[in-house]
Amino acid sequence: MADVSQTRLLRLSRHAMACRFEVLSPPETITDLQTAYEALDVVDDIEDMLSVYREDSALSRLNRQASKGPTRVVSDLFALLQESHRLWKETDGCFDITIGPLIACWGFSHREGRIPSLSELKRAQNKIGTQFLELNTADLSVSFTRDEMSLNLGAIGKGYALDCAKRKLCDSGIDTSIIHGGYSSILAWGKEPHQNGWSVGIRHPLIPGRRLAKVELLNQGLSTSGSGEQFFRAQGKRFCHLLDPRSGFPVEGMLSVTAIAPSAAEADALSTAFFNLGVEKVARYCDNHPEVAAVVIPHPVGGGNLRVVPLGSALRGFEMEEHQGVEVIETPLRI
């Protein structure tokens, strides 16, 4: 989770996608409040398109039909599926929008976590894999080549909604603003008054309400994925809601990952993928993608200090708050 600048800003908000979306701008940049409301209307439109909890959404219809044959979708949804396919490939399958059956298997679809049997887990894994998602650019059609597949865009949808809302604001001449969805997904462009960008805080993964560090965003999206809020306990273990599509099990060993990228959708997807990849592979990803940065916080080892690992040349204005028992690791490939 993150928090945003406390500078005096105009704030307009709306509940969508199970969280609060908010537009924050210097008062002088939005002279017509209708512009901001229309940007929030766009978020509602995206939820109508992507929600798997609405039977009449475009994504729900696609999930019902694409196993039966090629199913045409609107260009915006097709482009998002293409972007998701690219990110699946670039993250070695750690970001996978076909993970829907696995989410349901573990009971996370309705936040009722449970441990599935091995046979249930195997059946779910047989229904996932972006390699079984076919995208036909000629007619914008989508096909599932395995039965009972279903897409879930929860790991990219909020970020995508922010990108679409930003386009609405920019088309109306808003050249500086910051928008967020539940503070876990943030998109900023232009500059905060009297600053070089927008100051955004990264919250402490173990101490509610405390800021651990801050970064500066300049025409960038930020997303934080963490294991501290959505989880369940069973058989003496703690199971977080973030699943590794390769193993079928909840991810272990990571407390929090913040990803920064040129778009909010990309940052959203990468924070999930990086949770699965681990520190060394995230470092290599950022090296190979200089427009991407990350702040990775693994679980402490043996009761030791909390280790914070900043990665990537795109990381601007990174600064730690004063906390005992926290250390910054500058050489991540050695931890």
C-alpha positions as CSV (number, residue, x, y, z in Angstrom):
1,M,0.0,0.0,0.0
2,A,1.1,3.6,-0.6
3,D,-0.1,7.1,0.3
4,V,0.1,10.3,-1.5
5,S,1.2,13.9,-0.9
6,Q,-0.5,15.9,1.8
7,T,-0.2,19.1,-0.3
8,R,-3.4,21.1,-0.5
9,L,-5.3,19.4,-3.3
10,L,-8.7,19.2,-4.8
11,R,-10.0,15.7,-4.1
12,L,-12.9,13.9,-5.8
13,S,-13.7,10.3,-5.1
14,R,-16.0,7.4,-5.9
15,H,-16.3,3.8,-4.8
16,A,-15.5,1.3,-7.5
17,M,-13.8,-2.1,-7.9
18,A,-14.2,-2.7,-4.2
19,C,-12.1,0.3,-3.2
20,R,-12.1,4.1,-3.3
21,F,-10.9,5.8,-6.5
22,E,-9.7,9.4,-6.1
23,V,-8.6,12.2,-8.4
24,L,-6.3,14.7,-6.7
25,S,-5.2,17.9,-8.5
26,P,-4.0,21.4,-7.6
27,P,-7.2,23.5,-7.3
28,E,-6.1,25.8,-10.1
29,T,-5.8,22.9,-12.7
30,I,-9.4,21.8,-12.6
31,T,-11.8,24.7,-13.2
32,D,-14.7,22.5,-14.2
33,L,-15.5,19.7,-11.6
34,Q,-17.5,17.9,-14.2
35,T,-14.2,16.9,-15.9
36,A,-13.1,15.0,-12.8
37,Y,-16.5,13.4,-12.4
38,E,-16.4,12.2,-16.0
39,A,-12.9,10.7,-15.4
40,L,-14.5,8.7,-12.5
41,D,-17.3,7.7,-14.8
42,V,-14.7,6.1,-17.0
43,V,-13.6,3.9,-14.0
44,D,-17.2,2.7,-13.7
45,D,-17.3,1.9,-17.4
46,I,-14.1,-0.2,-17.0
47,E,-15.6,-2.1,-14.0
48,D,-18.6,-2.8,-16.1
49,M,-16.4,-4.3,-18.8
50,L,-13.9,-6.3,-16.6
51,S,-15.7,-7.4,-13.5
52,V,-16.0,-11.2,-13.1
53,Y,-18.6,-10.6,-10.5
54,R,-21.1,-9.1,-13.0
55,E,-22.7,-11.7,-15.2
56,D,-23.4,-9.1,-18.0
57,S,-19.8,-7.8,-18.1
58,A,-17.8,-8.2,-21.3
59,L,-15.3,-10.3,-19.5
60,S,-18.0,-12.6,-18.0
61,R,-19.5,-13.1,-21.5
62,L,-16.1,-13.9,-22.9
63,N,-15.5,-16.5,-20.2
64,R,-18.8,-18.2,-21.0
65,Q,-18.2,-18.3,-24.8
66,A,-14.5,-18.5,-25.7
67,S,-14.2,-22.2,-25.0
68,K,-16.9,-22.8,-27.6
69,G,-15.2,-20.9,-30.4
70,P,-13.7,-17.5,-31.4
71,T,-15.5,-14.7,-29.6
72,R,-15.2,-11.1,-30.8
73,V,-14.5,-8.4,-28.2
74,V,-14.3,-4.6,-28.3
75,S,-10.9,-3.2,-29.3
76,D,-10.1,-1.8,-25.8
77,L,-10.5,-5.2,-24.2
78,F,-8.6,-6.9,-26.9
79,A,-5.7,-4.5,-26.5
80,L,-5.7,-5.2,-22.7
81,L,-5.6,-8.9,-23.4
82,Q,-2.6,-8.4,-25.7
83,E,-0.8,-6.4,-23.1
84,S,-1.5,-9.1,-20.5
85,H,-0.1,-11.7,-22.9
86,R,3.1,-9.7,-23.4
87,L,3.6,-9.4,-19.7
88,W,2.9,-13.1,-19.2
89,K,5.7,-13.9,-21.6
90,E,8.1,-11.3,-20.2
91,T,7.7,-12.5,-16.6
92,D,8.1,-16.2,-17.3
93,G,4.4,-16.9,-16.6
94,C,4.4,-15.1,-13.2
95,F,1.6,-12.8,-14.4
96,D,-1.2,-14.9,-15.8
97,I,-4.7,-13.7,-16.4
98,T,-6.0,-17.2,-16.9
99,I,-5.6,-17.8,-13.1
100,G,-9.3,-17.6,-12.5
101,P,-9.9,-21.3,-11.8
102,L,-7.0,-21.4,-9.3
103,I,-8.3,-18.3,-7.4
104,A,-11.7,-20.1,-7.1
105,C,-10.0,-23.3,-6.0
106,W,-8.3,-21.6,-3.1
107,G,-11.6,-19.8,-2.1
108,F,-10.2,-16.3,-2.8
109,S,-13.0,-15.5,-5.3
110,H,-15.2,-14.5,-2.4
111,R,-12.5,-14.1,0.3
112,E,-13.3,-17.4,1.9
113,G,-9.9,-19.0,1.8
114,R,-9.5,-22.7,2.1
115,I,-6.9,-25.4,1.4
116,P,-7.9,-27.4,-1.7
117,S,-7.2,-31.1,-2.0
118,L,-4.3,-32.1,-4.3
119,S,-6.9,-33.5,-6.8
120,E,-8.8,-30.2,-6.8
121,L,-5.5,-28.3,-7.3
122,K,-4.6,-30.5,-10.2
123,R,-7.9,-30.0,-11.9
124,A,-7.6,-26.2,-11.5
125,Q,-4.1,-26.1,-12.9
126,N,-5.3,-28.0,-15.9
127,K,-7.5,-25.1,-16.7
128,I,-4.9,-22.3,-16.6
129,G,-2.2,-21.1,-18.9
130,T,-2.0,-18.0,-21.1
131,Q,-0.4,-20.3,-23.8
132,F,-4.0,-21.6,-24.2
133,L,-5.4,-18.1,-24.9
134,E,-5.6,-17.3,-28.6
135,L,-5.9,-13.7,-29.8
136,N,-6.8,-13.1,-33.4
137,T,-5.8,-9.6,-34.5
138,A,-7.6,-9.9,-37.8
139,D,-11.1,-9.8,-36.3
140,L,-10.4,-9.0,-32.6
141,S,-11.6,-12.5,-31.5
142,V,-10.5,-14.5,-28.5
143,S,-10.5,-18.3,-28.1
144,F,-9.7,-20.6,-25.2
145,T,-8.1,-23.9,-26.4
146,R,-8.7,-25.6,-23.1
147,D,-12.2,-26.2,-21.6
148,E,-13.3,-24.4,-18.5
149,M,-10.8,-21.7,-18.7
150,S,-11.7,-18.3,-17.3
151,L,-9.9,-15.0,-17.3
152,N,-9.5,-12.8,-14.2
153,L,-8.1,-9.3,-14.8
154,G,-8.0,-8.3,-11.1
155,A,-4.2,-8.0,-11.1
156,I,-4.3,-5.4,-13.9
157,G,-7.8,-3.9,-14.0
158,K,-7.4,-1.1,-11.4
159,G,-4.2,0.1,-13.1
160,Y,-5.9,0.0,-16.5
161,A,-8.9,2.0,-15.1
162,L,-6.5,4.6,-13.9
163,D,-4.8,4.8,-17.3
164,C,-8.2,5.3,-19.0
165,A,-9.2,8.0,-16.4
166,K,-6.0,9.8,-17.1
167,R,-6.6,9.9,-20.8
168,K,-10.0,11.5,-20.1
169,L,-8.4,14.1,-17.9
170,C,-5.6,14.9,-20.3
171,D,-8.0,15.2,-23.2
172,S,-9.7,17.9,-21.1
173,G,-6.4,19.8,-20.6
174,I,-5.5,18.5,-17.1
175,D,-1.7,18.5,-17.4
176,T,-0.9,17.6,-13.8
177,S,-2.7,15.3,-11.4
178,I,-2.5,12.1,-9.4
179,I,-5.2,9.4,-9.3
180,H,-5.4,6.2,-7.2
181,G,-7.5,3.2,-6.7
182,G,-7.4,2.2,-3.0
183,Y,-3.9,3.6,-2.7
184,S,-2.4,0.3,-4.0
185,S,-2.5,1.6,-7.6
186,I,-1.4,5.1,-8.4
187,L,-0.8,7.1,-11.5
188,A,0.8,10.6,-11.6
189,W,1.7,13.0,-14.3
190,G,3.0,16.5,-14.3
191,K,4.4,17.9,-11.1
192,E,3.1,18.6,-7.6
193,P,3.2,22.3,-6.8
194,H,6.8,23.4,-6.0
195,Q,8.2,19.9,-6.5
196,N,10.0,17.9,-9.3
197,G,7.2,15.3,-9.4
198,W,4.7,13.7,-7.0
199,S,5.8,12.4,-3.6
200,V,4.3,9.0,-2.8
201,G,4.8,7.0,0.3
202,I,5.3,3.2,0.6
203,R,3.6,1.9,3.8
204,H,5.3,-0.3,6.3
205,P,4.2,-3.9,5.6
206,L,4.2,-4.9,9.3
207,I,3.1,-1.7,11.0
208,P,-0.4,-0.4,10.0
209,G,-0.5,3.3,9.3
210,R,3.2,3.8,9.2
211,R,5.2,5.0,6.2
212,L,8.3,3.1,5.5
213,A,9.8,5.0,2.5
214,K,8.8,7.5,-0.2
215,V,9.5,7.8,-3.9
216,E,8.8,10.4,-6.5
217,L,6.6,9.8,-9.5
218,L,7.0,11.7,-12.7
219,N,4.6,10.5,-15.4
220,Q,4.6,7.0,-13.9
221,G,2.3,4.4,-12.4
222,L,2.9,2.7,-9.1
223,S,1.4,-0.5,-7.7
224,T,2.0,-2.3,-4.4
225,S,1.2,-5.9,-3.8
226,G,1.4,-7.2,-0.2
227,S,0.6,-10.3,1.9
228,G,-0.4,-8.4,5.0
229,E,-4.1,-7.8,4.4
230,Q,-5.7,-10.6,2.4
231,F,-4.8,-14.0,3.8
232,F,-6.2,-16.9,5.8
233,R,-4.8,-19.3,8.4
234,A,-5.2,-23.0,8.4
235,Q,-3.2,-26.0,9.7
236,G,-0.9,-23.7,11.6
237,K,0.1,-21.8,8.4
238,R,-0.6,-18.4,6.9
239,F,-1.7,-18.4,3.2
240,C,-1.7,-15.1,1.3
241,H,-4.1,-14.4,-1.6
242,L,-1.3,-14.0,-4.1
243,L,-0.9,-17.2,-6.0
244,D,1.9,-18.5,-8.1
245,P,0.3,-19.8,-11.4
246,R,3.3,-22.0,-12.0
247,S,3.1,-24.0,-8.7
248,G,-0.6,-23.4,-7.9
249,F,0.2,-22.4,-4.3
250,P,0.2,-19.1,-2.5
251,V,3.5,-17.2,-2.7
252,E,5.8,-17.5,0.3
253,G,8.9,-15.5,1.2
254,M,7.7,-12.0,0.3
255,L,6.0,-9.3,2.4
256,S,5.6,-6.5,-0.1
257,V,6.5,-5.5,-3.7
258,T,6.1,-2.0,-5.2
259,A,6.5,-1.7,-8.9
260,I,6.9,1.5,-10.9
261,A,6.3,1.6,-14.7
262,P,5.3,4.0,-17.4
263,S,1.6,3.0,-17.1
264,A,-0.5,2.1,-14.1
265,A,-1.7,-1.1,-15.8
266,E,1.9,-2.3,-16.3
267,A,2.8,-1.4,-12.7
268,D,-0.3,-3.2,-11.5
269,A,0.6,-6.4,-13.4
270,L,4.3,-6.3,-12.5
271,S,3.8,-5.9,-8.8
272,T,2.0,-9.2,-8.9
273,A,4.6,-10.9,-11.1
274,F,7.5,-9.6,-9.0
275,F,5.9,-11.1,-5.9
276,N,6.3,-14.4,-7.6
277,L,9.7,-13.8,-9.3
278,G,11.8,-13.2,-6.2
279,V,14.5,-10.5,-5.6
280,E,17.2,-11.7,-8.0
281,K,14.9,-12.1,-11.0
282,V,13.2,-8.8,-10.3
283,A,16.6,-7.1,-10.3
284,R,17.4,-8.7,-13.7
285,Y,14.0,-7.6,-15.0
286,C,14.6,-4.0,-14.0
287,D,18.1,-4.1,-15.6
288,N,16.5,-5.3,-18.8
289,H,13.7,-2.8,-18.7
290,P,15.2,0.5,-17.6
291,E,11.7,2.2,-17.6
292,V,10.7,-0.2,-14.7
293,A,11.7,0.0,-11.0
294,A,10.7,-1.8,-7.9
295,V,11.0,-1.7,-4.1
296,V,11.0,-5.3,-2.8
297,I,10.6,-6.3,0.8
298,P,11.2,-10.1,1.5
299,H,10.1,-11.8,4.7
300,P,12.8,-11.3,7.4
301,V,15.0,-14.3,7.8
302,G,15.4,-15.9,11.3
303,G,13.9,-12.9,13.1
304,G,16.5,-10.5,11.5
305,N,16.0,-7.0,10.2
306,L,13.4,-6.1,7.6
307,R,15.3,-5.8,4.3
308,V,14.2,-3.2,1.8
309,V,15.6,-3.7,-1.7
310,P,15.3,-0.7,-4.1
311,L,15.8,-1.7,-7.8
312,G,16.0,0.0,-11.1
313,S,17.3,3.3,-12.6
314,A,13.7,4.5,-13.0
315,L,13.4,4.8,-9.2
316,R,13.2,8.5,-8.4
317,G,13.6,10.2,-5.0
318,F,13.8,7.0,-3.0
319,E,14.1,7.9,0.7
320,M,13.7,5.7,3.8
321,E,11.9,6.8,6.9
322,E,13.6,6.3,10.3
323,H,12.7,2.8,11.6
324,Q,14.5,0.5,13.9
325,G,15.2,-3.0,12.6
326,V,15.1,-2.0,8.9
327,E,18.0,-2.0,6.5
328,V,18.3,-1.1,2.8
329,I,20.0,-3.7,0.6
330,E,21.8,-2.1,-2.3
331,T,23.3,-5.4,-3.7
332,P,20.2,-7.5,-4.1
333,L,21.9,-10.4,-6.1
334,R,23.9,-11.2,-2.9
335,I,21.1,-11.6,-0.4
